[in-house]
Amino acid sequence: MTAIEQHPRHRLDDHLQNPVRFSIVAALDRAGTLGFGEVRDAVEITDSALSKQVSLLEADGYLAVGKSFAGKMPRTSLTLTRQGRRAWRAHLEALREIAGEPTI
């Protein structure tokens, strides 16, 4: 590995570079599992924008989508997977290195 390849920016996760996906994963890391509406409200985006980003994160294995019913009302839950949590932690570690903060 060359000195250029050792820079922490090379360890940033491409999937988490998008501010909306970054915010979704941050919310799920703090909370564990959240409802679709809770994430939408926390991230302050539309249902369709959240749906698109959730689909991308789910396809990449970063989060799991659960479907259930509360009476006749459909409920969608979002949970960060182990892979997603590992990617999130590695991404944050690289950001901290770039910022000059000690890593955890």
DSSP file (Angstrom, degrees, kcal/mol; ACC not computed):
  #  RESIDUE AA STRUCTURE BP1 BP2  ACC     N-H-->O    O-->H-N    N-H-->O    O-->H-N    TCO  KAPPA ALPHA  PHI   PSI    X-CA   Y-CA   Z-CA
    1    1 A M              0   0    0      0, 0.0     2,-0.1     0, 0.0     5,-0.0   0.000 360.0 360.0 360.0 132.2    0.0    0.0    0.0
    2    2 A T     >  -     0   0    0      1,-0.1     4,-1.0     0, 0.0     3,-0.1  -0.342 360.0-103.8 -82.7 168.4    1.4    3.4   -0.9
    3    3 A A  T  4 S+     0   0    0      1,-0.2     4,-0.5     2,-0.2     3,-0.4   0.857 122.5  55.5 -60.0 -35.2    1.3    6.5    1.3
    4    4 A I  T >4 S+     0   0    0      1,-0.2     3,-1.1     2,-0.2    -1,-0.2   0.909 105.9  50.3 -64.7 -41.7   -1.5    7.9   -0.8
    5    5 A E  T 34 S+     0   0    0      1,-0.2    -1,-0.2    -3,-0.1    -2,-0.2   0.670 101.2  64.9 -71.5 -16.0   -3.6    4.7   -0.2
    6    6 A Q  T 3< S+     0   0    0     -4,-1.0    -1,-0.2    -3,-0.4    -2,-0.2   0.630  72.4 112.9 -82.7 -12.4   -3.1    4.9    3.5
    7    7 A H  S X  S-     0   0    0     -3,-1.1     3,-2.0    -4,-0.5     4,-0.2  -0.364  77.3-123.8 -60.4 137.0   -4.9    8.2    3.9
    8    8 A P  G >  S+     0   0    0      0, 0.0     3,-2.1     0, 0.0     4,-0.3   0.710 103.5  76.6 -58.6 -21.2   -8.1    7.6    5.9
    9    9 A R  G >  S+     0   0    0      1,-0.3     3,-1.1     2,-0.2    -2,-0.1   0.786  85.4  64.4 -61.6 -23.9  -10.3    9.0    3.1
   10   10 A H  G <  S+     0   0    0     -3,-2.0    -1,-0.3     1,-0.2    -3,-0.1   0.648  99.0  54.2 -72.5 -13.9   -9.8    5.7    1.3
   11   11 A R  G <  S+     0   0    0     -3,-2.1    -1,-0.2    -4,-0.2    -2,-0.2   0.440  79.5 116.5 -98.7  -1.3  -11.6    4.0    4.1
   12   12 A L  S <  S-     0   0    0     -3,-1.1     2,-0.5    -4,-0.3    79,-0.1  -0.460  73.1-116.6 -66.2 139.9  -14.7    6.2    3.9
   13   13 A D    >   -     0   0    0     74,-0.2     3,-1.2     1,-0.2     4,-0.4  -0.681  13.2-149.1 -83.6 120.8  -17.8    4.2    2.9
   14   14 A D  G >  S+     0   0    0     -2,-0.5     3,-1.0     1,-0.3     4,-0.4   0.838  97.4  57.4 -57.1 -34.2  -19.2    5.2   -0.5
   15   15 A H  G 3  S+     0   0    0      1,-0.2     3,-0.3     2,-0.1    -1,-0.3   0.772 108.3  46.7 -69.3 -25.0  -22.7    4.3    0.6
   16   16 A L  G <  S+     0   0    0     -3,-1.2    -1,-0.2     1,-0.2    -2,-0.2   0.363  87.1  86.2-100.6   4.6  -22.5    6.6    3.6
   17   17 A Q    <   +     0   0    0     -3,-1.0    -1,-0.2    -4,-0.4    -2,-0.1   0.785  69.3  90.4 -72.6 -27.3  -21.1    9.6    1.7
   18   18 A N  S  > S-     0   0    0     -4,-0.4     4,-2.8    -3,-0.3     5,-0.2  -0.558  79.8-137.9 -70.0 127.8  -24.7   10.7    0.8
   19   19 A P  H  > S+     0   0    0      0, 0.0     4,-2.1     0, 0.0    -1,-0.1   0.830 100.9  50.3 -60.2 -33.5  -26.0   13.0    3.6
   20   20 A V  H  > S+     0   0    0      2,-0.2     4,-2.4     1,-0.2     5,-0.2   0.949 113.5  43.9 -70.5 -47.7  -29.4   11.4    3.6
   21   21 A R  H  > S+     0   0    0      1,-0.2     4,-2.5     2,-0.2     5,-0.2   0.903 112.8  53.7 -62.5 -39.8  -28.0    7.8    3.9
   22   22 A F  H  X S+     0   0    0     -4,-2.8     4,-2.3     1,-0.2    -1,-0.2   0.930 111.1  46.2 -56.6 -47.1  -25.5    9.1    6.5
   23   23 A S  H  X S+     0   0    0     -4,-2.1     4,-2.2    -5,-0.2    -2,-0.2   0.869 111.2  51.7 -66.7 -38.7  -28.4   10.6    8.6
   24   24 A I  H  X S+     0   0    0     -4,-2.4     4,-2.2     2,-0.2    -2,-0.2   0.949 112.8  44.4 -62.4 -49.5  -30.6    7.5    8.3
   25   25 A V  H  X S+     0   0    0     -4,-2.5     4,-2.4     1,-0.2    -2,-0.2   0.881 111.7  53.9 -65.8 -38.1  -27.8    5.2    9.5
   26   26 A A  H  X S+     0   0    0     -4,-2.3     4,-1.8    -5,-0.2    -1,-0.2   0.929 109.8  47.6 -60.7 -45.0  -26.9    7.6   12.3
   27   27 A A  H  X S+     0   0    0     -4,-2.2     4,-2.0     1,-0.2    -2,-0.2   0.908 114.0  46.7 -62.8 -42.1  -30.5    7.6   13.5
   28   28 A L  H  X S+     0   0    0     -4,-2.2     4,-2.7     1,-0.2    52,-0.3   0.838 107.6  56.6 -72.0 -31.9  -30.7    3.8   13.4
   29   29 A D  H  < S+     0   0    0     -4,-2.4    -1,-0.2     1,-0.2    -2,-0.2   0.898 112.5  42.3 -63.9 -39.5  -27.3    3.4   15.2
   30   30 A R  H  < S+     0   0    0     -4,-1.8    -2,-0.2    -5,-0.2    -1,-0.2   0.876 127.2  29.7 -72.6 -38.4  -28.6    5.5   18.1
   31   31 A A  H  < S-     0   0    0     -4,-2.0     2,-1.3     1,-0.2    -2,-0.2   0.692  85.4-144.7-101.2 -20.9  -32.1    3.9   18.3
   32   32 A G  S  < S+     0   0    0     -4,-2.7    48,-1.1    -5,-0.2     2,-0.4  -0.702  79.6  17.9  89.5 -87.5  -31.7    0.3   17.0
   33   33 A T  E    S+A   79   0A   0     -2,-1.3     2,-0.3    46,-0.2    46,-0.2  -0.968  71.4 175.9-121.6 135.7  -35.0    0.0   15.3
   34   34 A L  E     -A   78   0A   0     44,-2.2    44,-3.2    -2,-0.4     2,-0.1  -0.955  31.7-107.9-133.8 154.6  -37.3    2.8   14.2
   35   35 A G  E  >  -A   77   0A   0     -2,-0.3     4,-2.2    42,-0.2    42,-0.2  -0.438  35.1-110.6 -74.5 156.3  -40.5    3.1   12.3
   36   36 A F  H  > S+     0   0    0     40,-2.5     4,-2.7     1,-0.2     5,-0.2   0.912 119.6  49.2 -53.5 -46.9  -40.4    4.4    8.7
   37   37 A G  H  > S+     0   0    0     39,-0.2     4,-2.5     1,-0.2    -1,-0.2   0.849 107.6  54.4 -64.8 -35.2  -42.3    7.6    9.8
   38   38 A E  H  > S+     0   0    0      2,-0.2     4,-2.4     1,-0.2    -1,-0.2   0.916 111.8  44.0 -65.1 -42.4  -39.9    8.1   12.7
   39   39 A V  H  X S+     0   0    0     -4,-2.2     4,-2.7     2,-0.2     5,-0.3   0.929 112.4  53.0 -67.4 -44.3  -36.9    8.0   10.4
   40   40 A R  H  X>S+     0   0    0     -4,-2.7     5,-1.5    -5,-0.2     4,-1.4   0.925 113.6  43.0 -55.1 -46.6  -38.6   10.2    7.9
   41   41 A D  H  <5S+     0   0    0     -4,-2.5    -1,-0.2     2,-0.2    -2,-0.2   0.887 114.1  50.3 -69.7 -38.7  -39.4   12.8   10.5
   42   42 A A  H  <5S+     0   0    0     -4,-2.4    -2,-0.2     1,-0.2    -1,-0.2   0.883 118.7  37.6 -65.8 -38.4  -35.9   12.6   12.1
   43   43 A V  H  <5S-     0   0    0     -4,-2.7    -1,-0.2    -5,-0.2    -2,-0.2   0.626 104.5-133.5 -89.5 -15.3  -34.1   13.0    8.7
   44   44 A E  T  <5 +     0   0    0     -4,-1.4     2,-0.3    -5,-0.3    -3,-0.2   0.957  58.4 125.1  61.4  56.2  -36.7   15.6    7.5
   45   45 A I      < -     0   0    0     -5,-1.5    -1,-0.2    -6,-0.1    -2,-0.1  -0.861  62.5 -90.1-134.1 171.6  -37.3   14.1    4.0
   46   46 A T     >  -     0   0    0     -2,-0.3     4,-2.4     1,-0.1     5,-0.2  -0.326  36.8-110.2 -78.1 163.3  -40.3   12.9    2.0
   47   47 A D  H  > S+     0   0    0      1,-0.2     4,-2.8     2,-0.2     5,-0.2   0.914 118.9  49.7 -57.2 -45.0  -41.7    9.4    2.1
   48   48 A S  H  > S+     0   0    0      2,-0.2     4,-2.0     1,-0.2    -1,-0.2   0.891 110.5  48.8 -67.4 -38.8  -40.5    8.8   -1.5
   49   49 A A  H  > S+     0   0    0      2,-0.2     4,-1.9     1,-0.2    -1,-0.2   0.912 114.3  46.2 -66.1 -41.3  -37.0   10.1   -0.9
   50   50 A L  H  X S+     0   0    0     -4,-2.4     4,-3.0     1,-0.2     5,-0.2   0.922 109.8  54.4 -65.6 -43.2  -36.7    7.9    2.2
   51   51 A S  H  X S+     0   0    0     -4,-2.8     4,-2.2     1,-0.2    -1,-0.2   0.900 108.3  49.4 -56.8 -43.2  -38.0    4.9    0.4
   52   52 A K  H  X S+     0   0    0     -4,-2.0     4,-1.7     2,-0.2    -1,-0.2   0.928 114.1  44.1 -63.3 -46.0  -35.4    5.3   -2.3
   53   53 A Q  H  X S+     0   0    0     -4,-1.9     4,-2.5     1,-0.2    -2,-0.2   0.874 112.1  52.8 -69.4 -36.9  -32.5    5.6    0.1
   54   54 A V  H  X S+     0   0    0     -4,-3.0     4,-2.8     2,-0.2     5,-0.2   0.910 107.0  53.3 -63.2 -42.1  -33.8    2.7    2.3
   55   55 A S  H  X S+     0   0    0     -4,-2.2     4,-2.4    -5,-0.2    -2,-0.2   0.908 110.2  47.5 -59.8 -42.3  -34.0    0.5   -0.8
   56   56 A L  H  X S+     0   0    0     -4,-1.7     4,-1.6     2,-0.2    -2,-0.2   0.930 114.0  46.1 -65.0 -45.9  -30.3    1.3   -1.6
   57   57 A L  H  <>S+     0   0    0     -4,-2.5     5,-2.7     1,-0.2     6,-0.8   0.873 113.5  49.6 -65.8 -36.7  -29.2    0.6    1.9
   58   58 A E  H ><5S+     0   0    0     -4,-2.8     3,-1.5     4,-0.2    -2,-0.2   0.920 108.7  52.0 -67.5 -43.5  -31.2   -2.6    2.1
   59   59 A A  H 3<5S+     0   0    0     -4,-2.4    -1,-0.2     1,-0.3    -2,-0.2   0.823 109.5  50.9 -62.2 -31.2  -29.8   -3.8   -1.2
   60   60 A D  T 3<5S-     0   0    0     -4,-1.6    -1,-0.3    -5,-0.2    -2,-0.2   0.456 118.1-113.8 -85.8  -1.2  -26.3   -3.2    0.1
   61   61 A G  T < 5S+     0   0    0     -3,-1.5    23,-0.5     2,-0.2    22,-0.3   0.641  83.2 120.2  81.7  14.6  -27.0   -5.2    3.3
   62   62 A Y  S   <S+     0   0    0     -5,-2.7    19,-2.0    -6,-0.2     2,-0.3   0.750  75.5  18.2 -86.5 -25.6  -26.8   -2.1    5.6
   63   63 A L  E     -B   80   0A   0     -6,-0.8     2,-0.4    17,-0.3    17,-0.2  -0.991  65.6-135.2-145.4 156.7  -30.3   -2.3    7.0
   64   64 A A  E     -B   79   0A   0     15,-3.3    15,-2.3    -2,-0.3     2,-0.5  -0.886  15.7-147.2-109.7 140.4  -33.2   -4.7    7.3
   65   65 A V  E     -B   78   0A   0     -2,-0.4     2,-0.4    13,-0.2    13,-0.2  -0.933  13.0-163.8-110.1 124.6  -36.8   -3.7    6.5
   66   66 A G  E     -B   77   0A   0     11,-2.9    11,-2.5    -2,-0.5     2,-0.4  -0.870   1.9-159.0-108.9 142.5  -39.6   -5.3    8.5
   67   67 A K  E     +B   76   0A   0     -2,-0.4     2,-0.3     9,-0.2     9,-0.2  -0.971  25.4 143.0-120.8 134.0  -43.2   -5.3    7.6
   68   68 A S  E     -B   75   0A   0      7,-2.5     7,-3.4    -2,-0.4     2,-0.4  -0.906  38.4-116.5-152.6 179.7  -46.1   -5.8   10.0
   69   69 A F  E     -B   74   0A   0     -2,-0.3     2,-0.6     5,-0.3     3,-0.1  -0.984   4.8-160.5-128.1 140.2  -49.6   -4.7   10.8
   70   70 A A  E >  S-B   73   0A   0      3,-2.9     3,-1.7    -2,-0.4     2,-0.6  -0.904  82.1 -49.4-113.6  96.0  -51.0   -2.9   13.9
   71   71 A G  T 3  S-     0   0    0     -2,-0.6     0, 0.0     1,-0.2     0, 0.0  -0.672 123.1 -25.6  69.9-121.7  -54.6   -3.8   13.4
   72   72 A K  T 3  S+     0   0    0     -2,-0.6    -1,-0.2    -3,-0.1     0, 0.0   0.382 118.0 102.3-101.0   2.3  -55.3   -2.9    9.8
   73   73 A M  E <  S- B   0  70A   0     -3,-1.7    -3,-2.9     1,-0.0     2,-0.2  -0.757  70.8-131.1 -91.2 124.2  -52.5   -0.3    9.6
   74   74 A P  E     - B   0  69A   0      0, 0.0     2,-0.4     0, 0.0    -5,-0.3  -0.488  22.0-161.5 -71.8 142.4  -49.3   -1.4    7.9
   75   75 A R  E     - B   0  68A   0     -7,-3.4    -7,-2.5    -2,-0.2     2,-0.5  -0.986   6.7-162.5-126.6 135.3  -46.1   -0.7    9.8
   76   76 A T  E     - B   0  67A   0     -2,-0.4   -40,-2.5    -9,-0.2     2,-0.4  -0.978   9.4-167.5-117.7 126.5  -42.6   -0.6    8.3
   77   77 A S  E     -AB  35  66A   0    -11,-2.5   -11,-2.9    -2,-0.5     2,-0.4  -0.879   6.9-152.4-114.2 148.4  -39.6   -0.9   10.7
   78   78 A L  E     +AB  34  65A   0    -44,-3.2   -44,-2.2    -2,-0.4     2,-0.4  -0.973  14.6 179.1-121.7 131.0  -36.0   -0.2    9.8
   79   79 A T  E     -AB  33  64A   0    -15,-2.3   -15,-3.3    -2,-0.4     2,-0.3  -0.997  29.6-121.5-134.5 134.8  -33.1   -1.8   11.6
   80   80 A L  E     - B   0  63A   0    -48,-1.1   -17,-0.3    -2,-0.4   -18,-0.1  -0.587  32.1-138.1 -72.2 131.5  -29.3   -1.4   11.1
   81   81 A T     >  -     0   0    0    -19,-2.0     4,-2.7    -2,-0.3     5,-0.2  -0.328  25.1-103.7 -82.1 170.6  -27.7   -4.8   10.3
   82   82 A R  H  > S+     0   0    0      2,-0.2     4,-2.6     1,-0.2     5,-0.2   0.920 125.6  50.5 -58.8 -43.3  -24.4   -6.0   11.7
   83   83 A Q  H  > S+     0   0    0    -22,-0.3     4,-2.4     1,-0.2    -1,-0.2   0.915 111.1  48.4 -61.1 -43.2  -22.8   -5.2    8.3
   84   84 A G  H  > S+     0   0    0    -23,-0.5     4,-2.5     2,-0.2    -2,-0.2   0.894 111.2  49.6 -64.1 -40.9  -24.3   -1.8    8.4
   85   85 A R  H  X S+     0   0    0     -4,-2.7     4,-2.6     2,-0.2    -2,-0.2   0.907 111.4  49.1 -65.8 -41.8  -23.2   -1.1   11.9
   86   86 A R  H  X S+     0   0    0     -4,-2.6     4,-2.4     2,-0.2     5,-0.2   0.925 112.9  47.5 -62.3 -44.3  -19.6   -2.2   11.1
   87   87 A A  H  X S+     0   0    0     -4,-2.4     4,-2.5    -5,-0.2    -2,-0.2   0.909 112.1  50.5 -63.0 -42.4  -19.6    0.0    8.0
   88   88 A W  H  X S+     0   0    0     -4,-2.5     4,-2.6     2,-0.2    -2,-0.2   0.933 111.8  46.6 -60.8 -48.2  -20.9    2.9   10.1
   89   89 A R  H  X S+     0   0    0     -4,-2.6     4,-2.3     1,-0.2    -1,-0.2   0.903 113.6  48.2 -64.1 -41.5  -18.3    2.5   12.8
   90   90 A A  H  X S+     0   0    0     -4,-2.4     4,-2.3     2,-0.2    -1,-0.2   0.895 111.4  51.2 -65.4 -39.8  -15.5    2.2   10.2
   91   91 A H  H  X S+     0   0    0     -4,-2.5     4,-2.3    -5,-0.2    -2,-0.2   0.934 111.4  47.0 -62.4 -46.9  -16.8    5.3    8.4
   92   92 A L  H  X S+     0   0    0     -4,-2.6     4,-2.6     1,-0.2    -2,-0.2   0.888 110.0  53.6 -63.2 -39.0  -16.9    7.3   11.6
   93   93 A E  H  X S+     0   0    0     -4,-2.3     4,-2.2     1,-0.2    -1,-0.2   0.919 109.4  48.1 -61.8 -43.3  -13.4    6.2   12.6
   94   94 A A  H  X S+     0   0    0     -4,-2.3     4,-2.4     2,-0.2    -2,-0.2   0.906 111.1  50.9 -64.3 -41.1  -12.0    7.3    9.2
   95   95 A L  H  X S+     0   0    0     -4,-2.3     4,-2.4     1,-0.2    -2,-0.2   0.910 109.7  50.4 -61.8 -41.8  -13.8   10.7    9.6
   96   96 A R  H  X>S+     0   0    0     -4,-2.6     5,-2.9     2,-0.2     4,-0.7   0.899 109.9  50.3 -63.9 -40.4  -12.3   11.1   13.1
   97   97 A E  H ><5S+     0   0    0     -4,-2.2     3,-0.9     3,-0.2    -2,-0.2   0.929 110.7  48.8 -62.3 -44.8   -8.8   10.3   11.7
   98   98 A I  H 3<5S+     0   0    0     -4,-2.4    -2,-0.2     1,-0.3    -1,-0.2   0.899 112.1  49.2 -61.1 -40.6   -9.3   12.9    8.9
   99   99 A A  H 3<5S-     0   0    0     -4,-2.4    -1,-0.3    -5,-0.2    -2,-0.2   0.573 117.5-115.1 -76.6  -8.6  -10.4   15.5   11.5
  100  100 A G  T <<5 +     0   0    0     -3,-0.9    -3,-0.2    -4,-0.7    -2,-0.1   0.657  68.9 138.6  84.1  15.9   -7.4   14.7   13.7
  101  101 A E      < -     0   0    0     -5,-2.9    -1,-0.3    -6,-0.2     2,-0.1  -0.648  61.9 -98.5 -90.7 150.8   -9.4   13.2   16.5
  102  102 A P        -     0   0    0      0, 0.0     2,-0.1     0, 0.0    -1,-0.1  -0.414  41.8-118.5 -65.1 142.7   -8.3   10.1   18.4
  103  103 A T              0   0    0      1,-0.1   -10,-0.1    -2,-0.1    -9,-0.0  -0.452 360.0 360.0 -81.3 156.8  -10.1    7.0   17.2
  104  104 A I              0   0    0     -2,-0.1    -1,-0.1     0, 0.0   -11,-0.0   0.430 360.0 360.0 -86.7 360.0  -12.2    4.9   19.5
